Structure formats: C-alpha cells, structure tokens
C-alpha cells in the first residue's frame, strides 16, 4: 500500500480528532524515521518528548523483549519483581521517597489531583468538599474531562461540560495573580515549569522560586507537571531545577517509557503519597512488570548516555543557529534544552508542510509556533543539517 491508500483508510475508519501531516511512518531508528515510500525524515517532534532516547533504542528494546517473554501483566493484586527496582531507581535519581505508577500522563495528573485533595482534607484539614487547586492560564495537563475543565483553551473545553468544580485559574508567570488566588482552602498549585502546548513558554526569571515560597508560606502543595519538560527535555533532569526549588509533587511520563510503552508516575515524599490507603486509587496496568522493565531501561539510557547534559549543550547550539536566521516573519526563538519554540507572525503549518518535504518532521502549536524537539540523541552535525533546511524553507515559503 502507498501513502494515499493508508491515509484513505484512516480517514474513512478513524475518528478525526487529529490533524496530522500526511506522512505515513513505517520504521524509525534514533532521530530518523522512514515512510512507506522509503523516504527518510529527521524527527524534530520526538512524539511530543516521549522519544527522548530516540526511536527503537536497542537497550530499551532488549529490556522490552526480555521482559515480554517472561511476564507482562500481573495487576497490582500481586507483586512483581520489576516494580520495586523501578521505585528504588526513581528514588536514587530524583531523591523523592515514594512513587505512584500509572500509564498515561493524564492519569498521573489525575492521580496528583486526588493526592492533593486527599492531603488537603486529611493533613491540612480543609473543610469537606471545599478543597481548591490553582492552575495557570494556557495550561495543558491532558485530555480527561476533569483536566479540560480547568483549561483556558476554548477548543479543549467546548461541548465537553459540565466540568468538575474546585479549580481556580491564575495568570501564568504573574506571581501577584497567584498570591491573590491563595485562600485557606487552597490545597495545591499545579503548574508546568515550562508550558509546552502553549508554545514553549518559559516563565519570567524567579517565578517558580517565588511560587514555591508562597506555597510553603501558605501550606499549599507545589505540584510540577514535568511530563513533557522533564527527563532531560529542557536541558535539566527537571525544568524546575533552573529555579533551584523542590516541588512537593512531580508528575512524569512520556520519556519514562522510552517510546515503547506508556509509563507515568507521581513522585513525592511519604507525608503526601502516604495519604492513599489500599483501595482508594489504582490502575490495572499501572506498575506492571513490562512497564517497569521498560522504564528502568529508559532511565538507565538517560543517565548512561548523558542525555540530560547533551540536551543542555545541543539545545543552546540549536537555538543559536536558529537565531542566526533572519526573516521578517520570525518573531522569536525561545526555549530551554532541546525544546524550542520558533515563533512566527504568520501561521506555522505551511512551514511544517514545507519542512516535511525537505525531510524534517515537526508540528505547529498555537497556530504560529513551530516546536522543535528532536530526540536527545541528535548530533551537532544533524542539527546543522536541519538548520540549513529550515533557513531554506523560511526564505522560500513566501
């Protein structure tokens, strides 16, 4: 079958909840993917940062296949021999005392919301059903009905209500807005240290540090969603490290599964995650032995191949190369690590289509921003190759 035939099948039988570029990928390795026609592309999206270690990393593949031949799923009704090792590894790498494993990022966000509310009632003693969680404008934490209920993006909300109460919205990056929203009933502040879907928005210097101070002063949990920004994407293990803070809870996912399996987790200390008692929260697949084995391998690759450090170094190089491109429609190049927003004053999708024809896969976000987020295994030479083609497209597209 050719590209058009695959697209026709998808259009006929699949729900139209995405607007993908018309490339049909058949295989991938490292930063490169190949379509059904045999054309190669450099992947500059990395599955929204789920592929920090690259496509089909051999060490993660080996762990996946080895475990798949032994046992894949036990449910949490029983124990398995891989999950405790993942717990210990997450503790050793991050310093948090406990982890609660789930599958998707949205499930982990829902878990953090439940933990924050439970903590608010049992530890902070907020009156029953009065707990509030503060969220920021332009947030993106997932697609469940609870989560889209506190989104400020109309497209994510329209026709999906009624929504769950108990959330207050503050202006992202505005510390005074956060200060004014905190009340005795505030259980947590849920925030992305860098906003991804909003267009790689880096908050003002010191914002997270001041937010952490406010939360501590008011006995409010600071919950950082590092599903996209974490595990090396931003040039640090976690983006919150740029502000030298330590959140009360951290939500991770995407790259935790190395591109092989959906794995997510909430990280915190015993005084917070310890509020859960047996039967109060769970997941059939969360913490299964296949997921744990994959996550252990994914974290091992991240550490052994120094991918966090590579992201910091090569991200700065990539942004320097992009900032050297001069064109009237380029408004800004922003980001941290290999997580870059290329901001235009016109719609970005035509640029993404043109780049696809040149062998580069990327995606627009918020209409006028191109997100460049290649796997962290990319080389400097490959960045040069990408930037040469970006410059050609920028100058030719008009």
N, C-alpha and C positions, 0 to 999 in steps of 0.2 A: 504493500500500500504506500502511496505517496502522501505528502503533506496535506494536500487539499482533501484527500479522502478521509484522513484521520480527523481533520477539522470538521468535515461534514458530519461525521458520526457523532462527534462531541456536541455539535450544535443541535443535532436532531434529538439526541437521547439524554443529554446532560442539562441540569439546571443552569441558567445563565447568571450565576452570581459572581462571576469574574469576567474581566475584560483583558484576556492575555494577549501578548504579542503572538503573531501567527508563526511560531516556530514549534516544531514537534521534536522534542529531545528523545533520543534513543539510548544514549550512554554518556557517562561522564567519568573523568579522572582528574584529580587535582583541581585546577582552576578552569579546565576545559570541558566542554560538552560537545556532543556530535548529534546532528539531527538525522532524521530518517533518510535524507538525501545524501548524507555523508559529509555535509559541511560542518566545519568546526567553529565554535564560538568561545570567547573568553567570558566566563560567567562573572558579571560585576554586581550580582544581587545576592548570591550565596543563599538562596531560599530564605530571604529576609533574616539572614545571620544564623540560620540553622546549620550551615555548612562551613563554619569557621575552619574546620580541619581539612576542608576540601572534599570533593566528590570521591566516594568509594575508597577512603583511606585504607590501605592494606592492613594496618594493625587493628583498626576498628572492625574491618571485615573479618579478620581472623577470629576476634573475640566473639563477634556475632555468630559466625558459623559454628564455632566450637560449642558455644552455649546452646544454639538451636538444636544441636544433635544430642544434647543431654536432657534438658527440661526447659520449657519456655514459660510456663504459667502454672502457678500453684494457688493463686489468690492469697490474700492475707489471713485466711483461715488457718494457714500453716506457715511455718517459717521456711526460708530457703537459704542456701549457703552463699549467695552473692550480695544480698541486700545489706547485711551487716558490714561487709567490706566497703560498699559504697558509702554508708553512713560514716565510717571511720575516715575514708578518703576526703569526703566533703568537710569533715571537722578539721582534718590536718591542713587542708588547703585554705579554708576560709576562716577557721577559728570559732565558728558557731558550734554550740554544744549539741544541737539537735537538727534533724531534717525530717520533713514530711513529704514523701514522694507522691507525685501524681503523674499524669500523662501529658496533656497539653498545657500550654502556658495559661490559657483562660481558666482551666481547672485549678491551677496553682494560685491564680489571683482570687478566685472564689474561695479557696482554702484560706488564704491570708485574710480575706474579709471576715470569714467565720471565726478565725482565731482572734482577730482584733475585737470583734464584738463580744466573743466569749470572755476574753480578758477584761474588756470594759465592764462587764457585769459582775464577774467573779472576783476581780482584783481591784479595779478602780471603784467599783460599786456604783456604777451609773444606774439610775432607775430603770426598771424593766421596760424594754422596747423603746428606749429613748436614745440609745447609742447613735452617734453620728460619726461618719467618716468623711474627711475632707479630701477632695480630688481637685485636679488643676484643669483649667481650660485647655482645649486641644489635646487632651489625653487620649491615649489608645492603650487599653489593657485587655482587649479581647472582644468576643462577639456574643457572649451569652446575654440573655435579656436583662439580668441584673447589671452587667457591665455597660451595655449600651445605654442603659437608663441614666448613667452619670456621664455619658459622653456629651460633648458640646457640638459634635458634628451632626448636623440635621439628617444627613443621608443615613447615618448609622441608626438613628432613632425612629425615623418616620414610619408609622404604621406598625410599630412593634410594642406599643404600650398596652396596658398601663405598666408603670415601672415601679421597682422596689423603692420605698422611701428610705431616708436615713443618710443621704449623701448631700454634702454642700460643695459648691464649686467656688474656687478662688482663681485669680489670675496667675498663670504660670510665670514664675520669675519675679513676682511682686511680693516682697516679704510683708509689707503692710497689709495687703489683702489677706494673707494667711493669718496674720496676727489678729485681725478684726473678726475672723471666722471662728476662732477657737472659743469654745464655751466649756462649762463643767461637764457637758455630755459628750465632748469630743473624745472618741476612742483612738483614732489614728489619722495620720496624714499619708495618703497613698500617692506616690509621685514617681515619675520617670526621671532619673538623673539627667538624661538627655532624651528629648522626645523624638522618636523615630518616625512614626507615620505622619507627624505634623510637619516633617521636612528637615530632620536632623537639627533640632533646635537646642542649642547649648544655653543654659540659663546664665544670668549675669554672675560674674565672679563673686563668690562668697554667699550666694543664695542658699545653697544646700546647707552650708555651715550655719547660717542664721536660722534656717528652718529646723535644723537639729537642735539648736539651742532653745528655740521656742517650744519645741515638742518636749524637751526634757524639763523645762521650767513649768510646763502645764500638765505633766504626767500624761502625755499623748505619745502613742507609738509612731515612730517614723518607719514607714514601710516603703522600701525602694523596689520598684519593678525593674529588674535588670534582665528581663527575658531576651531583649534584643541587644541592649548595651553591654551586658555582662559577658564573662568568659572570653575576654580579650578583644572584643569588637571595638571598644573605644580606646584601645591602647593601654588599658589597665585591666587587671582581672575584673574589677567592677568600676563603673564610671564614678561612683560616689567617692572613690579614693582620691580623685582630684581635689576634693574639699576636705580631705583628712577627717572624715566622720565615720561613725559606725552605726548604721541603722539598726533598729530593733528587729526588723524582719527584712529579708531579702528574697525576692522571687526570681527563680532561674528556670530556664527551659531551653528551647531551640538547640543551641550548640551542645547542650548536655547530652543529646542523643547522637551527636556526630553525623547527622544526616541519615542515620539508619533506622531510627526508632523514635517515636515521641516519648520524651522523658522530661519531666519538670519536677520542681521541688520548692518548698518553702524552707528557708534557713532561719533559725532563731536560737535563742537560749531556752533553757529548761523552764524558766519562770513564765514564759509566754506559750511555747508549744506544749508545755506540760498541762495546759488547761483542758486539753482534749482527753476524754476518758473513752474506754472501749465502747464502740457502737455509736459514737457521736459524729464520726466522719469517716469516710473510707472510699475505696475505689477497687473494683475487681482487678484491673490491670496495673494500678499504681504500685510500684515497687516489685514488679515481677522479676524473676531471675534473668530473663533475656534483657530487659530494660536496664537492670543493674549492671550486668556484664558489659553492655554497650557503653553505659555512662562511665564506668571505671576506665575503659579503654579510651574514651573520648577525652577524659580529664588527663589521662596519662600522656596522650599525644600533645595536648595543650602545654603541659609542663615540659616534657622531654624535648620538644621541638622549639621551645621558647617562642611560642606563637604570640603571647601577650607582648613580649618585647618587640617582635617583628612588626606587630600591628602599630605600635607607637612610632617606630622608626620609619616604616614604609608609608604609614599614613601621613606623616609630615612631608615626606618626599612627594607623595601623590598630590597633596594639596598645593605644594609649591609649584609643581608642574602645571596644575590646573589654573592657578592664579596667574601664571605667565601667559595664558591665552587671553587675548584682547578682542572683545567684540561688544558692540553696543547693547546687545540683549543680555549679556551676563551681568547679573546684579551682585552676586556674592558667591564665594566658595567658603563653606563653613563645615565644621565637624571636629571629631577627635578620633585618633587612630584611623583604621581603615573603614570609617563610617562617615561618609562625606555627602553633603548636600550641595548640589550645583544649581544655584538659583538663577532663574531667568525671568524676564519681564513679559514673556510670551508662554504659550502652552508648551509643555515639555514633551508630550507624547510624539509629535513629529520627529523630534531629535532622537527619541528612543527607537523609533522605527528605522530611521536612517542609520543609527549606530548598529542596529541588528544586521542590516545589510552589509555593514563593514566588519561583521564578526564579533560584535560586542553586545552582550545581553545586559540590559539594565531596565529600570522601571521608574516611571514618574510617580510622584506622590504630591498631593495637594495641587495638582494641575501644572504648576510652574517650577517644580523642583525635580531634578534627576538625582536619584540616590545611587551613589557608587559605593558598593560594599562587597568587594571580592573576597573569596576565601583567604584566610590569613597566610596561606602557603604561597601566595603570589610572590614573584620575584621582581626585583627592580627593573630588569630588562622587560618583563611583561607589562609593568606599569608604563614604561616608555612606549611600548607598542600601542597600548591603549590610548595614551595621551596624544600620540601622533594622529590617531584616527578621530579622537574627539575634536581636536583642533580642525581637522579637515571638514568634519561634519558641521561644526559651528560656523565655519566660514562659507560653506557651500549651500546650506539648507535654505537660505533666502531666495 
